[in-house]
């Protein structure tokens, strides 16, 4: 299989991250060696020859992403891994998992050293029933911020889907992961359409079409629609409809053009603050009037 030629069909099986049931939480992190220890395989991709290991160094946890054993000498796979590292290293955003280094490790070959983020995929989070309306809007805004930043670096993500988005266990923080299919004009590979069914833009199903900002926005819109349905949010449903127009020219030209709704509690707090301010001002005016009345009463006496 050549890199970038397949369009993934099984969403749940293409997550580039461990599930919440993996035993990573039981790792011993007391070793302060400068070498990676406690190395344990946690994931093997069903669609490309990549695998993930958890590991620790200096007592800190990391994710190591490498190539499966049978493909470690494949020049295309090594080029793709190097490309993924270079793209990841160029990105520095709070909602994108940090790429830390590129090393060669005995028994694993070349690996990308990645930030460990304690959370679950958006797929899992939505299935858990934990998604509240305010969390839904916060998650959408964080994804949008990361995608806007990625596009500002002239990079196309190309495979945005819930299984490539991590959510912290309390639903407060978002991290986009897996730049395996991402691309920019700086690289000469992965120019054919790639992505996952249900999330790939319809124009990319035509072999003559090229990935674009508009195709990333379509994928974003499908995710927003799923989040909106889970949270029953009408405002987010409207955003999703704009982003998933069949004609790419009718979609927003960029993520920044979207008028994304903020969490509802922010409006409530503002409204409550306005009432409180009004009440305090009224009390002050009444007190001033009373003082003025008593002063005038004494003068009359």
ChimeraX attribute file (.defattr): number of C-alpha atoms within 10 A of each C-alpha:
attribute: neighborCount
match mode: 1-to-1
recipient: residues
	/A:1	8
	/A:2	9
	/A:3	19
	/A:4	19
	/A:5	13
	/A:6	15
	/A:7	15
	/A:8	20
	/A:9	14
	/A:10	13
	/A:11	16
	/A:12	14
	/A:13	14
	/A:14	18
	/A:15	23
	/A:16	24
	/A:17	25
	/A:18	19
	/A:19	15
	/A:20	14
	/A:21	8
	/A:22	10
	/A:23	11
	/A:24	18
	/A:25	11
	/A:26	7
	/A:27	15
	/A:28	13
	/A:29	16
	/A:30	11
	/A:31	15
	/A:32	13
	/A:33	11
	/A:34	10
	/A:35	11
	/A:36	19
	/A:37	19
	/A:38	16
	/A:39	17
	/A:40	16
	/A:41	16
	/A:42	18
	/A:43	18
	/A:44	22
	/A:45	16
	/A:46	14
	/A:47	15
	/A:48	19
	/A:49	17
	/A:50	21
	/A:51	21
	/A:52	24
	/A:53	22
	/A:54	23
	/A:55	24
	/A:56	25
	/A:57	18
	/A:58	14
	/A:59	16
	/A:60	14
	/A:61	22
	/A:62	19
	/A:63	24
	/A:64	28
	/A:65	25
	/A:66	26
	/A:67	25
	/A:68	18
	/A:69	13
	/A:70	8
	/A:71	14
	/A:72	17
	/A:73	12
	/A:74	10
	/A:75	10
	/A:76	14
	/A:77	20
	/A:78	17
	/A:79	14
	/A:80	20
	/A:81	22
	/A:82	16
	/A:83	23
	/A:84	19
	/A:85	22
	/A:86	16
	/A:87	21
	/A:88	23
	/A:89	16
	/A:90	13
	/A:91	17
	/A:92	14
	/A:93	14
	/A:94	14
	/A:95	22
	/A:96	24
	/A:97	22
	/A:98	21
	/A:99	22
	/A:100	15
	/A:101	15
	/A:102	19
	/A:103	13
	/A:104	11
	/A:105	13
	/A:106	6
	/A:107	7
	/A:108	19
	/A:109	14
	/A:110	19
	/A:111	24
	/A:112	24
	/A:113	21
	/A:114	22
	/A:115	18
	/A:116	17
	/A:117	19
	/A:118	11
	/A:119	22
	/A:120	21
	/A:121	28
	/A:122	24
	/A:123	21
	/A:124	18
	/A:125	20
	/A:126	18
	/A:127	11
	/A:128	9
	/A:129	10
	/A:130	15
	/A:131	19
	/A:132	16
	/A:133	19
	/A:134	18
	/A:135	20
	/A:136	25
	/A:137	24
	/A:138	21
	/A:139	25
	/A:140	21
	/A:141	18
	/A:142	19
	/A:143	23
	/A:144	20
	/A:145	17
	/A:146	21
	/A:147	25
	/A:148	17
	/A:149	19
	/A:150	21
	/A:151	17
	/A:152	11
	/A:153	12
	/A:154	13
	/A:155	21
	/A:156	23
	/A:157	25
	/A:158	26
	/A:159	25
	/A:160	30
	/A:161	25
	/A:162	26
	/A:163	23
	/A:164	21
	/A:165	25
	/A:166	27
	/A:167	24
	/A:168	16
	/A:169	14
	/A:170	11
	/A:171	20
	/A:172	13
	/A:173	18
	/A:174	26
	/A:175	23
	/A:176	25
	/A:177	24
	/A:178	20
	/A:179	22
	/A:180	22
	/A:181	21
	/A:182	23
	/A:183	21
	/A:184	17
	/A:185	10
	/A:186	10
	/A:187	12
	/A:188	9
	/A:189	16
	/A:190	19
	/A:191	17
	/A:192	15
	/A:193	22
	/A:194	23
	/A:195	27
	/A:196	19
	/A:197	17
	/A:198	15
	/A:199	24
	/A:200	26
	/A:201	30
	/A:202	17
	/A:203	17
	/A:204	17
	/A:205	15
	/A:206	10
	/A:207	9
	/A:208	9
	/A:209	12
	/A:210	14
	/A:211	20
	/A:212	17
	/A:213	22
	/A:214	24
	/A:215	27
	/A:216	24
	/A:217	30
	/A:218	27
	/A:219	27
	/A:220	27
	/A:221	27
	/A:222	24
	/A:223	23
	/A:224	29
	/A:225	23
	/A:226	18
	/A:227	27
	/A:228	22
	/A:229	14
	/A:230	17
	/A:231	20
	/A:232	15
	/A:233	18
	/A:234	12
	/A:235	14
	/A:236	25
	/A:237	19
	/A:238	15
	/A:239	21
	/A:240	23
	/A:241	16
	/A:242	17
	/A:243	29
	/A:244	26
	/A:245	18
	/A:246	14
	/A:247	12
	/A:248	19
	/A:249	9
	/A:250	12
	/A:251	22
	/A:252	19
	/A:253	14
	/A:254	16
	/A:255	22
	/A:256	13
	/A:257	9
	/A:258	14
	/A:259	10
	/A:260	17
	/A:261	14
	/A:262	16
	/A:263	16
	/A:264	13
	/A:265	11
	/A:266	11
	/A:267	11
	/A:268	11
	/A:269	11
	/A:270	11
	/A:271	12
	/A:272	12
	/A:273	12
	/A:274	12
	/A:275	12
	/A:276	12
	/A:277	12
	/A:278	12
	/A:279	12
	/A:280	12
	/A:281	12
	/A:282	12
	/A:283	12
	/A:284	12
	/A:285	12
	/A:286	12
	/A:287	12
	/A:288	11
	/A:289	12
	/A:290	12
	/A:291	12
	/A:292	11
	/A:293	12
	/A:294	11
	/A:295	11
	/A:296	11
	/A:297	10
	/A:298	8
	/A:299	8
	/A:300	7
	/A:301	5
